[in-house]
Each structure stands twice: as C-alpha cells, then as structure tokens.
Amino acid sequence: MARKQRAEQWAEQRRQHEEEERRQRVIVITYFDAGDPEATLHALADEILKYRLAVRLLARAIGWADAGAPFGVVGPGPYWRPRHTPELPDVVPPAA
C-alpha cells in the first residue's frame, strides 16, 4: 500500500515538474518573440551563443584557479558594449 502511494506521489511530482518546465519554456519563447519566427530563432540562437561563451570563459577561469594562476572577474561597467572576442584556445597560462 505504501509503495503504491509513493509511486503515485512520485508520478504527481514528476507531472508537476514537467508542467513547470513547459511553462518556463513558454516564458522564454515569449520573452524572445519578435513576431517573426525566423527573428525569434535568431534571438534565441544569439542568447545561446552568449551563454556558451560565458560557460567557456568560466571554465577557463576555473582552469586558471586550479593551476594557481591569478585571475579576476569584473562585471560590465556603464560604458560596456558587446564586442566580438576572438576564439582563444583553452590553454592554462604557464605557472609563474
């Protein structure tokens, strides 16, 4: 009896989680909706690329920290503008 009740609770929690996830996807799509499906896809793709760059830079900083190299994280200031950053190889600087 308890096993069946746990299974029902688990199924209900899973259903609620999936519904919340679907709601979150709708919110994200609505946020980027440009009225034109192609423009919406381009806006989403642009954000995905920015996210990938941020994760790549974070991984590089973690690698530097593991190697004992000094590094800093500086937030954008009032005059910050996005710029193209060249693709740099993920190489840890030599230890000093």
Backbone as JSON, one array per atom type, in Angstrom:
{
  "sequence": "MARKQRAEQWAEQRRQHEEEERRQRVIVITYFDAGDPEATLHALADEILKYRLAVRLLARAIGWADAGAPFGVVGPGPYWRPRHTPELPDVVPPAA",
  "N": [[0.83, -1.2, 0.0], [1.88, 1.28, 0.87], [3.94, 1.49, -0.93], [2.57, 1.77, -3.36], [1.35, 4.22, -2.9], [3.6, 5.9, -2.65], [4.57, 5.66, -5.25], [2.51, 6.9, -6.67], [2.67, 9.48, -5.62], [5.22, 10.18, -6.49], [4.82, 10.09, -9.26], [3.0, 12.18, -9.5], [4.56, 14.36, -8.63], [6.5, 14.33, -10.63], [4.88, 14.9, -12.84], [4.07, 17.52, -12.15], [6.55, 18.79, -12.16], [7.3, 18.53, -14.87], [5.25, 20.04, -16.02], [5.81, 22.58, -14.96], [8.32, 22.98, -16.1], [7.58, 23.09, -18.82], [6.03, 25.41, -18.73], [8.03, 27.28, -18.12], [9.57, 27.13, -20.47], [7.75, 28.22, -22.29], [7.6, 30.8, -21.3], [10.21, 31.74, -21.8], [10.32, 31.58, -24.61], [8.28, 33.38, -25.23], [9.42, 35.71, -24.23], [11.48, 36.18, -26.06], [10.09, 36.46, -28.38], [9.71, 37.82, -31.49], [7.75, 38.37, -33.2], [8.13, 37.44, -35.73], [8.85, 34.23, -36.8], [11.45, 33.48, -37.71], [13.09, 35.6, -36.87], [12.73, 35.34, -34.14], [13.95, 32.85, -33.68], [16.56, 33.55, -34.36], [17.12, 35.41, -32.33], [16.98, 33.75, -30.07], [19.06, 31.97, -30.72], [21.23, 33.74, -30.65], [21.34, 34.37, -27.91], [21.91, 31.84, -26.89], [24.46, 31.44, -27.94], [25.84, 33.48, -26.58], [25.6, 32.5, -24.0], [27.05, 30.1, -24.21], [29.61, 31.16, -24.65], [30.01, 32.45, -22.2], [30.03, 30.26, -20.45], [32.27, 28.92, -21.42], [34.29, 30.8, -20.86], [34.1, 30.85, -18.08], [34.84, 28.21, -17.5], [37.49, 28.34, -18.32], [38.51, 30.2, -16.48], [38.19, 28.71, -14.14], [39.99, 26.68, -14.69], [42.36, 28.16, -14.63], [42.36, 28.91, -11.94], [42.62, 26.41, -10.74], [45.2, 25.84, -11.56], [46.54, 27.62, -10.08], [46.94, 30.16, -10.99], [46.63, 33.72, -10.99], [43.51, 35.41, -11.3], [40.74, 37.46, -12.27], [37.33, 38.48, -11.93], [35.4, 40.74, -13.52], [32.68, 42.78, -13.55], [30.46, 44.19, -16.08], [30.81, 47.65, -16.83], [29.37, 51.01, -16.86], [29.88, 51.89, -19.44], [30.13, 49.69, -20.98], [30.07, 47.72, -23.89], [28.91, 45.19, -26.07], [31.31, 43.15, -27.7], [33.05, 41.55, -30.33], [34.78, 38.7, -29.46], [37.84, 37.18, -30.06], [38.25, 33.73, -30.84], [39.85, 31.93, -28.49], [42.3, 29.53, -27.67], [41.71, 27.01, -25.2], [43.86, 27.2, -23.03], [45.89, 26.79, -20.27], [47.66, 29.31, -18.59], [51.26, 29.41, -18.25], [52.75, 28.37, -15.18], [53.89, 30.67, -12.74]],
  "CA": [[0.0, 0.0, 0.0], [2.77, 2.45, 0.95], [4.7, 1.54, -2.19], [1.68, 2.32, -4.38], [1.15, 5.64, -2.58], [4.83, 6.58, -3.03], [4.63, 5.71, -6.71], [1.55, 7.92, -7.1], [3.23, 10.79, -5.26], [6.35, 10.42, -7.39], [4.26, 10.4, -10.58], [2.41, 13.52, -9.42], [5.66, 15.32, -8.58], [7.1, 14.35, -11.97], [3.95, 15.63, -13.71], [4.15, 18.93, -11.8], [7.85, 19.27, -12.63], [7.23, 18.65, -16.33], [4.37, 21.17, -16.33], [6.56, 23.8, -14.64], [9.34, 23.11, -17.14], [6.9, 23.54, -20.03], [5.67, 26.82, -18.51], [9.25, 28.07, -18.23], [9.92, 27.22, -21.89], [6.82, 29.16, -22.92], [8.0, 32.15, -20.87], [11.43, 32.1, -22.53], [9.96, 31.81, -26.02], [7.51, 34.62, -25.27], [10.36, 36.8, -24.0], [12.25, 36.43, -27.27], [9.2, 36.51, -29.54], [9.88, 39.04, -32.27], [6.64, 38.45, -34.14], [8.53, 36.67, -36.9], [9.52, 33.03, -36.3], [12.88, 33.46, -38.02], [13.73, 36.57, -35.98], [12.7, 34.74, -32.81], [15.0, 31.84, -33.64], [17.86, 34.23, -34.35], [17.31, 35.98, -31.0], [17.3, 32.63, -29.19], [20.4, 31.48, -31.07], [22.19, 34.72, -30.16], [21.46, 34.18, -26.47], [22.59, 30.55, -26.67], [25.88, 31.66, -28.21], [26.37, 34.26, -25.46], [25.67, 31.58, -22.86], [28.16, 29.19, -24.46], [30.83, 31.92, -24.43], [30.15, 32.67, -20.75], [30.42, 28.99, -19.84], [33.64, 28.66, -21.85], [35.16, 31.69, -20.09], [34.07, 30.38, -16.71], [35.67, 27.0, -17.45], [38.88, 28.78, -18.43], [38.87, 30.8, -15.19], [38.33, 27.61, -13.18], [41.27, 26.04, -15.0], [43.42, 29.02, -14.13], [42.35, 28.81, -10.48], [43.19, 25.1, -10.41], [46.64, 25.91, -11.81], [47.12, 28.59, -9.16], [47.17, 31.44, -11.66], [45.7, 34.76, -10.54], [42.53, 35.87, -12.27], [39.68, 38.27, -11.67], [36.08, 38.59, -12.65], [34.97, 42.12, -13.45], [31.38, 42.98, -14.17], [30.45, 45.28, -17.06], [30.59, 48.99, -16.3], [28.33, 51.78, -17.55], [30.23, 52.12, -20.85], [30.35, 48.4, -21.61], [29.35, 47.39, -25.12], [29.35, 43.87, -26.52], [32.27, 43.16, -28.79], [33.44, 40.21, -30.77], [36.03, 38.24, -28.87], [38.41, 36.11, -30.89], [38.28, 32.41, -30.23], [41.14, 31.65, -27.91], [42.37, 28.13, -27.24], [41.6, 26.82, -23.78], [45.19, 26.83, -22.56], [46.2, 27.38, -18.97], [48.94, 30.01, -18.68], [52.33, 28.73, -17.51], [52.86, 28.75, -13.75], [54.97, 31.65, -12.52]],
  "C": [[0.87, 1.26, 0.0], [3.56, 2.61, -0.34], [3.85, 2.17, -3.29], [1.48, 3.83, -4.16], [2.4, 6.45, -2.95], [4.95, 6.72, -4.54], [3.68, 6.78, -7.25], [2.07, 9.32, -6.79], [4.38, 11.15, -6.2], [5.85, 10.81, -8.78], [3.65, 11.8, -10.59], [3.5, 14.59, -9.38], [6.32, 15.45, -9.95], [6.21, 15.13, -12.93], [4.01, 17.12, -13.43], [5.47, 19.54, -12.29], [7.83, 19.48, -14.14], [6.34, 19.81, -16.74], [5.09, 22.5, -16.06], [7.65, 24.04, -15.68], [8.74, 23.62, -18.45], [6.53, 25.02, -19.9], [6.89, 27.72, -18.65], [9.7, 28.2, -19.68], [9.04, 28.22, -22.61], [7.21, 30.59, -22.55], [9.23, 32.61, -21.64], [11.12, 32.41, -23.98], [9.19, 33.11, -26.16], [8.42, 35.83, -25.1], [11.1, 37.17, -25.28], [11.38, 36.57, -28.51], [9.32, 37.85, -30.23], [8.76, 39.2, -33.29], [6.89, 37.62, -35.39], [9.28, 35.43, -36.4], [11.03, 33.0, -36.55], [13.64, 34.41, -37.1], [13.78, 36.04, -34.55], [13.8, 33.69, -32.67], [16.39, 32.47, -33.61], [18.15, 34.84, -32.97], [17.67, 34.88, -29.99], [18.71, 32.1, -29.46], [21.47, 32.43, -30.55], [22.41, 34.56, -28.66], [22.16, 32.87, -26.13], [24.08, 30.71, -26.89], [26.54, 32.48, -27.1], [26.55, 33.38, -24.23], [26.86, 30.63, -23.01], [29.5, 29.9, -24.22], [31.07, 32.12, -22.93], [30.6, 31.39, -20.05], [31.87, 28.66, -20.19], [34.63, 29.53, -21.05], [35.21, 31.28, -18.62], [34.93, 29.13, -16.55], [37.15, 27.37, -17.51], [39.36, 29.38, -17.1], [39.04, 29.72, -14.12], [39.63, 26.87, -13.43], [42.45, 26.85, -14.49], [43.51, 28.92, -12.6], [42.95, 27.48, -10.03], [44.71, 25.1, -10.58], [47.32, 26.9, -10.87], [47.39, 29.94, -9.78], [46.18, 32.48, -11.14], [44.74, 35.12, -11.67], [41.49, 36.7, -11.54], [38.46, 38.27, -12.55], [35.56, 40.0, -12.44], [33.66, 42.24, -14.2], [31.42, 44.14, -15.15], [30.13, 46.61, -16.38], [29.55, 49.74, -17.13], [28.62, 52.0, -19.03], [30.48, 50.82, -21.61], [29.48, 48.23, -22.84], [29.8, 46.01, -25.55], [30.33, 44.01, -27.68], [32.6, 41.72, -29.14], [34.75, 39.84, -30.11], [36.57, 37.12, -29.72], [38.4, 34.8, -30.13], [39.69, 32.13, -29.76], [41.18, 30.18, -27.51], [42.3, 28.06, -25.72], [42.91, 26.28, -23.22], [45.42, 27.54, -21.24], [47.55, 28.07, -19.1], [50.0, 29.28, -17.86], [52.42, 29.26, -16.08], [54.06, 29.67, -13.6], [56.01, 31.14, -11.57]]
}
